[in-house]
């Protein structure tokens, strides 16, 4: 065991348990955990809601490290320079980390390995973020997969899931700690308290993630296959923020839910969807900006400036379509949105309003606490019909029919659109169709305390299909 410490570069794995890089360093000797906030991280720079989560996650991680006899060194600036400076300050022998797969992260990893080796430091990276690393999964032709079902079957047939490891009970401290700054100095929190109600919905720590995982695995996962499409019931895991920030690993989640019941299969499949998103981003690094289906690069998307009032109504949850409005308000109030509703609000923006999917991706990036570049980009391309293995563009969700189907008793809409809570179920998802007497009795005044629809579904659908036909004939 060496007395020279090992730097553990922490990024999106803000946990002690099942952290391969941390476990490796702890077995070698003294450990210096370090987080570097890069002021100019390009696409990987988190949005406003994710920054709030990150603030609390770093505070929680610092506390957990302190209880293990260690501390979290926080630096701000260029990762390369800060890692080398910290290594020199504590006479480190090595730098280790867990790999990430966004384009910026892959580039940075390559640079850090080269420069650190030149500086005489040992370097090693580990697989700790996904069930399967993107570069390990190829089809029979040696190319990346573009269809999820084939990807999923290949992974099940050819790979074994990694078993999670426990957190080190104690971490050995170095003789000299590098200097660092505070979480507060990173200025991750907004100046105003808009995020306080949002964060009251969460426990953004590794312990909070474990509690959420155990709660889901003990009950909801058994009914996940039927409950996951009903936003009004507690039928999904809500683990995505913990997975994104690395307070839980996919290996932990998969092992925990799979140990409960065979009924966990449909949920574990969703973890492979997450892997698939990172697989696509790794092999197609332009996915956040460019349609993966080349024909859609000629699609006549509308810009935000073309329909600013409609886009504002969508963002504010004031479209006049209750299911869409409930989803957008859930997003603003909690920093999260049920996946069935995510599909609907995305479809509405790109098909009812025909607005460029990148406008929606940017809004989600800024408002989701689980904003993940791979998942966000793949999800929006799926909704817009322009990704690989995406929903066909001509499949246009009817928000009224979707509301009746997945929120039949109106629990979800009434929770987030309370001005409609007295409407009978029959009219809740289409208040404009209720008669004046029903509206008056329910306290609904269309155009006053709840908007009329910003577009007519039938008209919008016809215009979207016409635009699709125009693209195909170009």
N, C-alpha and C positions, 0 to 999 in steps of 0.2 A: 504494500500500500504506500503510495507516494504522499509526501507532505506538501508538495506543490499542488495548489487547488486546480480544479477544473471549472471553467465557466460554463454554466448551463444557460444558453440563450433561449428565453421563453418568448413566444409570440402568440400563437393561437392555441396554446395548451396550458391554460392557467390553472393547473391542478397539480397535486402531489401524487395521487393514486394513478396507476397505469400511465405513467409518464416515462417512456423508455430512456430518454436522454437523462432525466434526473436520476433514475435508478442506476444507470451505468456510471454516472459521475459519483454517486454516493458510495458505490462499491470500490471506487479507486482512492478515495480520500476526501480532503476538504472540498466543499462545494460553494460556488459563488453563483447564485441565481441572478440573472440580469434581464431586465426588460428595457428595450430601447424604443422610445416613441420617435418615429421618423416624421419630421415636420412636412416633408414633401414625398409622400409614399404613392402618389399616382392613384391608380384604380383601387389599390388596397387600403387607402385612407378611409377609415370608417365614417359613416354618416352620423348625423347628430344624435339619433336615438342610440345607435351602437356605441357612440363615445360615452354616453351616460352609463350604459351597462359596463363598458370597459373600466370606467372610474371605480365603480363599486367592486368589480371583479378583481382589480389590482389591490384595492384595500383589503378584500377578503383573502387574497393570496398572500399578501404581506403578513397578515395575522396568522395564517396557517403555517407559514415558514417560521415565524417567530416562535410559535408553540413547538416546532420541531428543532429549535435551537439554532435557527438560521435567520436570514433576513433577505429582503428583496432589494436589489440595487436597481434603481431607476435612472436611466439616462435619457436625454433628449438630444436628437441631432442625427447625423449620418450614422447608420448602423455600423458600417465598416470601421469608421474612425473611433466610435465609442467602444466597440468591442475590443479593438487593439489597445486603446487607452486603459480600459479596465483590466485587461489581461496583464499589461505591463505593471499597473499599480499593485496588483496582488501576486505578481510573479507566477502567473498561471502557466500550467504545462499544456493545457488543451482547451478547446472550445467545442461543445457538443450542442446539438439541437434536434428537434423533430421537424421533418420535412413538411413544407407546404407546396401547393401546386398551382397557384395563380401565376400568371406570366411574370409579374414583377418579382414575386418570391423566388421563382426558379432562377431568374437572372441574378438576383442578389445572393442566393445560396452558392451559385457557381463562383461568383466574385469573392465571397467571403472565404470559401475553401482555398482558392488560389492564393489570396493575399496572406491568409493566416499561415499557410504552409511556408510561404516565402519568409514569414517572420519567425519561423522556427517553432510554431505551435502545432501540436497534433490536432486534427479535426476529424469529427465523425458525426454523421447525421443518421437519424433513425426514422422508422415508419411508426407513427403513433396517432395519425389523424383519421385514417380511413380503414375500412375492412380490407381493401385491396388497393395497392398503389397503381396509379394510372399507367406507368411504364411497364408494369408486369402483365397487363391484360391485353392480349391481342387475339384477333380472329385467326382462322386457319391460313389466311393469306398474309399474316403478319401485320395487318392494318388495325387501326383502332375500331372499336365497335361503334355503330351508329344507331342501332336498334336496342332498346333496353332489354326486351325479353331475351334476345340472344346473349347480351352481356350478362344478364342475371343467371341464365342457365349455365353459361361458361364458368362463371365464378363459383357456383355451387358444385359443379362437376370437377373442377381442377384445383381449387384452393381450399384450405382449411382456415376457419376463423381463428385469429390470434386470441389466446386467453388473456384476460386482463390481469394485471399484477397489483399487489397492495402498495400503499404508500410507505416510504421509509419512515420508521418511527422516529429516528433522530438523524440530523444532518451535521456532519463535522464542519466546523467553522475554519476559515483560513487564518493565518497569522495576522494578516493585514487585509482589512476590507477596503475595496475601492470606494471612492466618494460617489455619492449619488444625490438625486433630488427627491422631491416628494410627489405623491400622486397629485396633490393639489396644484403643484407647479405645472403640470401638463395641461391644465385648463380644459379638461374634458367636459366639465359641466357647463350648461348654459347660464348666462347671466341672470335670466329670469327663471322662475320656478315652474315652467310649463311641464317639466319632466317628473315632478314630484308625484302627481297622481298616477302616472304611468308606472313608475318604479314601485309604487305601493302594491302593484299586482304581482310582484316577483320577489324572489330571494336570490339575488345575483351572486351566489357564491358556490364553491364546490360542494359544501354541505347542503345548500339549497337544491342543487342539482340532484344530489343523491336522494334527498327526501322526495323530490318530484318523481324521480325514477322509481323508487320503491312504491309510491302511491299508485302510479300508473300500472306497474307490473303486478300489483296485488289485486287490481280490480278491472280497470278500463280495458287493459290489453285483452282480456278474455272476450270482450264484446267489440273489439276494435273493427273487425271486418264489417260489422253492421252499423256501428256507432260513429265511424269516422266521417261519414258524409252528413251528419246532422249537427250543425253548428250550435243548436240550442241545448245540446246535452254535453256532459263531460265525457266525451268519447275519444279524445285524442291525447297525446302525451304532453304537448307543450314543452318538449325538451329541446327544440331547435335552438333557442338562444344559448343553452348550456353546451350544446354540441358545437355551435359556431365559435364560441369563446374558448372552447376546450376545457370547460369545467367538468364535462363528461366526455369520455371517448366513445366512439362507436363500438369498440370492443366491449366496454363495460355495459353499454345499453343492450347490445345484442345478447350477451351472456346472461344478463339479469332477466330480460323478458323471456328468453328461450328456456330458462330454467323453471318457469312458472307453469307453462302449459303448452301443448301443441297448437293451441289457438293463437299463439304469438307469431305464427308464420307470416300472416299478412303484414304485420308491423315490421318484422325483420326485413321483409321485401322492400319496405320504404327506406330502410337504411342503405340498401343497395341502390335505390334511386339517387340517394345523396352521393354515393360513390360514383354513379354514372355521370352526374353533373360535373364532378371534378375530373373524371376521365375525359369528358368532352372539352372542358376548359384547358386541360393540359395539352391535348392533341390539337385543339383548334383555338389558339390563344386570342383570336379576333372575335370570339363569341360575344363578349360584352358590347361590341360596337357594330358588328356586321352580321347580317343574316347568314345562317349556315346553309340555307337553300338558296343558291345563286339567283334563281328566277325572282325571288322576292326583293332583290336589290333594286328592281325596277318598279316595285309596287308604289302606287300614288298615295303614300301616307300623307296625312295632313300634319302640318306643323302646329305646335301649341299656339303660335300667333294667329293661325287661321281660325281657330275656335276658342279663344281665351276664356270666354264666359263658361262654355261647356266644360273645359278642363278644370276651371276653378270649382265648378259645381261638383265634379267628380272627386276632386281632392277633399272638398269640405263635407262630402256625404250629403249633397243637396241635389241629386239628379232627378228626384221624383220617383225613383224606383227603390222601394224600401229595402230589398235585399242588398242592393249595391250600396245604398247609403248606410245601412247597418255595418257592412264590412269596412267601409272607409272610416266610419266613426270608431269602430273597434280598433282599427289601426292607430288612429290619433290618440285614443284614450289609453291604450295598453301597449302600444309598440309591437303589436302582433296581430295576425288575422288568421282565422280558420282556413285551412287549405281549400275546402270546397268553395268558400266565398272568394278566396284569392283568384281562383279560376274564373269566377263570374265577373269580378271587377276588372280583371285583365281583359276578358272578352268584351266587356262593355266599352272600354277605352279604345281598343284597337279595331273593333268591328261596328259597334253602334256609333261611335264618334269618328272612327277611322284615323285616330291619332297615332303617330309613330310610337311603336312599342318602347323605344328608348326613353320617351317621356315618362312612361309608367315605371320603367326600371329605375330611373333616377329618383322618382318620388319614393318608391319602396326602399331604395338604398338609404335614403335620408331618414325614413320614419320607422323602419323595422329594427327592433333590437336584435333580430337574428339575421340581419342583412349579410348575406354571403355571396361573394361574387359569382361563384359557380352556380349555386342554386337559383339566385336571382336572375342571372342571364338565361339559364336554361328554361326557367319557368316562364319568363316573358316571351322567349322565342317559341315555346310550346303553345302559349296562349295565342300568339300572333300567327301561328301556323307556318312560321318561317324557319324553324329549327329542324334538326334531324329527328325523326321519330316524334314529330309534333302532332297536335290535334289539327285536323284539316281546317283550312281557313273557312270553308263553307259550313262548318259546324258552328253555328252562331247560337250561343245560349240565350234562351228567352228568360229574362230575369223574373218574370211573373211565374212561369211554369216551374222554374228552378226553386223559387220561393215556396210554392205550394208543395213541391215534391220533398224538399229537404228541410223546410221549416214550417211544416203543416199547421202546427198549433201556434206559430208566431212567437215562440219563446225568444228566439234570437232577435228578431226585428223589434219586439217590444222592449227588449233590454237596451238596445242602442238607439232606437228611434222612439223615444217615449211619447212624443206628440201623437203617435198613432196607436197607443196602447189600448184605447177604448174601441177601436174599430173591430167589428166581428171578423173572425178568421177568414170568411169568404172574401172580404174586401181588403184585408190587410196588405196583400202584396200588389194590389191595384186600386188604390184609394180613389183615383179619378173615375173609376167605373161605378162607385157607390152612388146612390141617389143623394140629393141634397138633404133629405130628411135624416138619412143615416149619418152623413157627414156632420150635420148640426148636432145630432144626439151624441156623437163621438167626440165633439170638440175639435173637429178638423176643418180648417179653412184653407182650401187649396189656394196657393199663391200668396198666402198670408203667414200661416204658421207651419205650412209644409208646402214645398214647391210642386208645381205641375211638372210632368216629365219633360226633360230637356230635349228629347227626341221621341218620335213615335217608333215603336219597335218594328212594325211592319215596314215602314218607309226606310228606316235605317238598315234593316236586313237587306232590302232590295238594292240599296245603294252600295252596300258592302259587297254583295255578290256581283254587281256590275263592275266595281273596281277590280275585283278578283278576275273577272272575265277579261277586262282590259289588259291586265298584267299578263295573262296567259296568251293573249293574242299578239302581244308586243314582239 
